[in-house]
């Protein structure tokens, strides 16, 4: 599989938080298909009830 590089900024309160977000994003991108990660983003953006349920299930 080809690798592509992007330059973007992550909003966070500290550098440590930004690093943790980036690590989590890389993990999600490597474990989910394009279809799965796109659907996840769509739900998070447009369905606050499902997002709240997922957060509750995850314990966050």
PABABA-208287 format. One line per field, with one value per residue: residue number from 0; residue in one letter; chain; y, x, z of N, C-alpha, C, O in turn. Coordinates in nm, 2 decimals, decimal comma, always signed. Example, Ala and Ser with C-alpha at 12.3 -4.5 7.8 and 13.67 -1.06 7.14 Angstrom:
PABABA-208287
num [0 | 1]
residu [A | S]
chaine [A | A]
n.y [-0,57 | -0,22]
n.x [+1,32 | +1,28]
n.z [+0,78 | +0,71]
ca.y [-0,45 | -0,11]
ca.x [+1,23 | +1,37]
ca.z [+0,78 | +0,71]
c.y [-0,33 | +0,00]
c.x [+1,32 | +1,29]
c.z [+0,78 | +0,79]
o.y [-0,33 | +0,11]
o.x [+1,42 | +1,34]
o.z [+0,85 | +0,80]
end
This chain:
PABABA-208287
num [0 | 1 | 2 | 3 | 4 | 5 | 6 | 7 | 8 | 9 | 10 | 11 | 12 | 13 | 14 | 15 | 16 | 17 | 18 | 19 | 20 | 21 | 22 | 23 | 24 | 25 | 26 | 27 | 28 | 29 | 30 | 31 | 32 | 33 | 34 | 35 | 36 | 37 | 38 | 39 | 40 | 41 | 42 | 43 | 44 | 45 | 46 | 47 | 48 | 49 | 50 | 51 | 52 | 53 | 54 | 55 | 56 | 57 | 58 | 59]
residu [X | X | X | X | X | X | X | X | X | X | X | X | X | X | X | X | X | X | X | X | X | X | X | X | X | X | X | X | X | X | X | X | X | X | X | X | X | X | X | X | X | X | X | X | X | X | X | X | X | X | X | X | X | X | X | X | X | X | X | X]
chaine [A | A | A | A | A | A | A | A | A | A | A | A | A | A | A | A | A | A | A | A | A | A | A | A | A | A | A | A | A | A | A | A | A | A | A | A | A | A | A | A | A | A | A | A | A | A | A | A | A | A | A | A | A | A | A | A | A | A | A | A]
n.y [-0,12 | +0,23 | +0,51 | +0,83 | +1,17 | +1,43 | +1,77 | +1,91 | +2,08 | +2,02 | +2,09 | +2,14 | +2,15 | +2,12 | +2,02 | +1,75 | +1,66 | +1,70 | +1,53 | +1,28 | +1,28 | +1,26 | +1,02 | +0,85 | +0,90 | +0,80 | +0,53 | +0,47 | +0,52 | +0,32 | +0,09 | +0,09 | +0,07 | +0,27 | +0,32 | +0,26 | +0,44 | +0,68 | +0,66 | +0,66 | +0,92 | +1,07 | +1,00 | +1,10 | +1,37 | +1,43 | +1,30 | +1,34 | +1,19 | +0,91 | +0,95 | +1,03 | +0,79 | +0,62 | +0,73 | +0,69 | +0,41 | +0,37 | +0,47 | +0,74]
n.x [+0,08 | +0,05 | +0,20 | +0,10 | +0,17 | +0,06 | +0,02 | -0,11 | -0,30 | -0,37 | -0,61 | -0,56 | -0,53 | -0,27 | +0,06 | +0,11 | -0,16 | -0,22 | -0,04 | -0,14 | -0,39 | -0,32 | -0,19 | -0,40 | -0,57 | -0,40 | -0,40 | -0,68 | -0,70 | -0,54 | -0,66 | -0,92 | -1,14 | -1,17 | -1,45 | -1,55 | -1,43 | -1,52 | -1,79 | -1,80 | -1,70 | -1,91 | -2,13 | -2,04 | -2,03 | -2,30 | -2,49 | -2,57 | -2,69 | -2,62 | -2,34 | -2,32 | -2,41 | -2,21 | -1,98 | -2,06 | -2,07 | -1,79 | -1,70 | -1,62]
n.z [+0,00 | -0,07 | +0,08 | +0,20 | +0,27 | +0,49 | +0,58 | +0,86 | +1,11 | +1,46 | +1,69 | +2,03 | +2,39 | +2,50 | +2,40 | +2,46 | +2,46 | +2,19 | +2,07 | +2,17 | +2,05 | +1,78 | +1,77 | +1,83 | +1,60 | +1,39 | +1,46 | +1,43 | +1,16 | +1,05 | +1,12 | +1,04 | +0,75 | +0,45 | +0,41 | +0,66 | +0,84 | +0,72 | +0,76 | +1,04 | +1,09 | +0,98 | +1,14 | +1,39 | +1,32 | +1,25 | +1,42 | +1,72 | +1,92 | +1,88 | +1,90 | +2,17 | +2,29 | +2,21 | +2,34 | +2,60 | +2,61 | +2,57 | +2,80 | +2,84]
ca.y [+0,00 | +0,35 | +0,60 | +0,97 | +1,25 | +1,55 | +1,86 | +1,97 | +2,12 | +1,96 | +2,18 | +2,08 | +2,24 | +2,10 | +1,94 | +1,62 | +1,62 | +1,69 | +1,40 | +1,17 | +1,28 | +1,22 | +0,87 | +0,79 | +0,91 | +0,71 | +0,40 | +0,45 | +0,51 | +0,20 | -0,03 | +0,10 | +0,09 | +0,41 | +0,32 | +0,26 | +0,57 | +0,78 | +0,65 | +0,71 | +1,07 | +1,11 | +0,98 | +1,20 | +1,51 | +1,45 | +1,23 | +1,35 | +1,08 | +0,80 | +0,99 | +1,02 | +0,65 | +0,56 | +0,78 | +0,63 | +0,28 | +0,37 | +0,52 | +0,87]
ca.x [+0,00 | +0,12 | +0,19 | +0,08 | +0,19 | -0,02 | +0,06 | -0,23 | -0,29 | -0,46 | -0,64 | -0,56 | -0,48 | -0,13 | +0,13 | +0,08 | -0,29 | -0,22 | +0,03 | -0,23 | -0,49 | -0,25 | -0,17 | -0,54 | -0,61 | -0,32 | -0,46 | -0,81 | -0,68 | -0,47 | -0,75 | -1,06 | -1,14 | -1,22 | -1,59 | -1,58 | -1,39 | -1,61 | -1,92 | -1,77 | -1,70 | -2,05 | -2,21 | -1,99 | -2,07 | -2,44 | -2,58 | -2,52 | -2,74 | -2,53 | -2,21 | -2,33 | -2,41 | -2,07 | -1,90 | -2,10 | -2,02 | -1,65 | -1,66 | -1,57]
ca.z [+0,00 | -0,08 | +0,19 | +0,16 | +0,38 | +0,49 | +0,68 | +0,91 | +1,25 | +1,55 | +1,81 | +2,16 | +2,50 | +2,52 | +2,30 | +2,49 | +2,41 | +2,05 | +2,03 | +2,19 | +1,94 | +1,65 | +1,78 | +1,81 | +1,46 | +1,31 | +1,49 | +1,36 | +1,01 | +1,01 | +1,16 | +0,97 | +0,61 | +0,41 | +0,43 | +0,81 | +0,90 | +0,67 | +0,83 | +1,18 | +1,09 | +0,95 | +1,26 | +1,49 | +1,28 | +1,23 | +1,50 | +1,86 | +2,01 | +1,86 | +1,95 | +2,31 | +2,33 | +2,19 | +2,45 | +2,73 | +2,60 | +2,59 | +2,94 | +2,83]
c.y [+0,12 | +0,43 | +0,75 | +1,05 | +1,38 | +1,64 | +1,93 | +2,00 | +2,05 | +2,06 | +2,09 | +2,18 | +2,24 | +2,02 | +1,79 | +1,57 | +1,61 | +1,56 | +1,28 | +1,16 | +1,22 | +1,07 | +0,80 | +0,79 | +0,82 | +0,56 | +0,37 | +0,44 | +0,38 | +0,08 | -0,03 | +0,12 | +0,23 | +0,42 | +0,33 | +0,39 | +0,69 | +0,78 | +0,70 | +0,86 | +1,13 | +1,11 | +1,09 | +1,34 | +1,53 | +1,39 | +1,23 | +1,24 | +0,96 | +0,83 | +0,98 | +0,88 | +0,58 | +0,60 | +0,71 | +0,48 | +0,27 | +0,42 | +0,66 | +0,98]
c.x [+0,09 | +0,10 | +0,19 | +0,11 | +0,11 | +0,04 | -0,07 | -0,21 | -0,40 | -0,48 | -0,64 | -0,50 | -0,33 | -0,07 | +0,11 | -0,06 | -0,29 | -0,15 | -0,06 | -0,34 | -0,44 | -0,23 | -0,30 | -0,58 | -0,53 | -0,37 | -0,59 | -0,79 | -0,62 | -0,56 | -0,88 | -1,04 | -1,19 | -1,37 | -1,62 | -1,54 | -1,47 | -1,74 | -1,91 | -1,77 | -1,83 | -2,14 | -2,17 | -2,03 | -2,22 | -2,54 | -2,53 | -2,57 | -2,65 | -2,39 | -2,21 | -2,33 | -2,28 | -1,98 | -1,93 | -2,05 | -1,87 | -1,60 | -1,60 | -1,67]
c.z [+0,00 | +0,05 | +0,14 | +0,29 | +0,37 | +0,60 | +0,73 | +1,06 | +1,34 | +1,67 | +1,94 | +2,27 | +2,52 | +2,41 | +2,33 | +2,44 | +2,26 | +2,00 | +2,06 | +2,09 | +1,81 | +1,66 | +1,77 | +1,67 | +1,37 | +1,34 | +1,42 | +1,21 | +0,97 | +1,04 | +1,09 | +0,82 | +0,58 | +0,44 | +0,58 | +0,87 | +0,85 | +0,74 | +0,98 | +1,18 | +1,06 | +1,07 | +1,37 | +1,45 | +1,28 | +1,33 | +1,65 | +1,95 | +2,00 | +1,92 | +2,10 | +2,36 | +2,31 | +2,30 | +2,58 | +2,73 | +2,62 | +2,73 | +2,94 | +2,83]
o.y [+0,13 | +0,42 | +0,78 | +1,01 | +1,43 | +1,59 | +2,00 | +1,96 | +2,03 | +2,11 | +1,99 | +2,28 | +2,33 | +1,95 | +1,71 | +1,46 | +1,52 | +1,50 | +1,19 | +1,05 | +1,14 | +1,00 | +0,69 | +0,69 | +0,75 | +0,49 | +0,27 | +0,35 | +0,33 | -0,03 | -0,13 | +0,18 | +0,30 | +0,52 | +0,41 | +0,45 | +0,78 | +0,88 | +0,76 | +0,92 | +1,23 | +1,20 | +1,15 | +1,42 | +1,64 | +1,41 | +1,14 | +1,21 | +0,90 | +0,74 | +0,93 | +0,85 | +0,50 | +0,52 | +0,68 | +0,43 | +0,17 | +0,40 | +0,69 | +1,10]
o.x [+0,19 | +0,00 | +0,26 | +0,07 | +0,09 | +0,09 | -0,14 | -0,11 | -0,51 | -0,39 | -0,70 | -0,45 | -0,27 | -0,14 | +0,10 | -0,07 | -0,36 | -0,19 | -0,06 | -0,38 | -0,50 | -0,26 | -0,30 | -0,64 | -0,59 | -0,38 | -0,61 | -0,85 | -0,65 | -0,54 | -0,95 | -0,95 | -1,24 | -1,41 | -1,71 | -1,62 | -1,50 | -1,80 | -2,00 | -1,83 | -1,87 | -2,21 | -2,25 | -2,07 | -2,26 | -2,66 | -2,46 | -2,50 | -2,61 | -2,33 | -2,12 | -2,27 | -2,24 | -1,90 | -1,84 | -2,00 | -1,82 | -1,49 | -1,52 | -1,64]
o.z [+0,07 | +0,11 | +0,05 | +0,40 | +0,26 | +0,70 | +0,65 | +1,12 | +1,28 | +1,73 | +1,94 | +2,23 | +2,56 | +2,33 | +2,24 | +2,39 | +2,21 | +1,90 | +1,98 | +2,04 | +1,74 | +1,56 | +1,70 | +1,62 | +1,28 | +1,24 | +1,36 | +1,15 | +0,86 | +0,97 | +1,08 | +0,78 | +0,67 | +0,50 | +0,62 | +0,95 | +0,92 | +0,77 | +1,03 | +1,27 | +1,12 | +1,10 | +1,43 | +1,54 | +1,31 | +1,32 | +1,69 | +2,05 | +2,10 | +1,97 | +2,16 | +2,46 | +2,40 | +2,35 | +2,65 | +2,83 | +2,69 | +2,76 | +3,03 | +2,82]
end
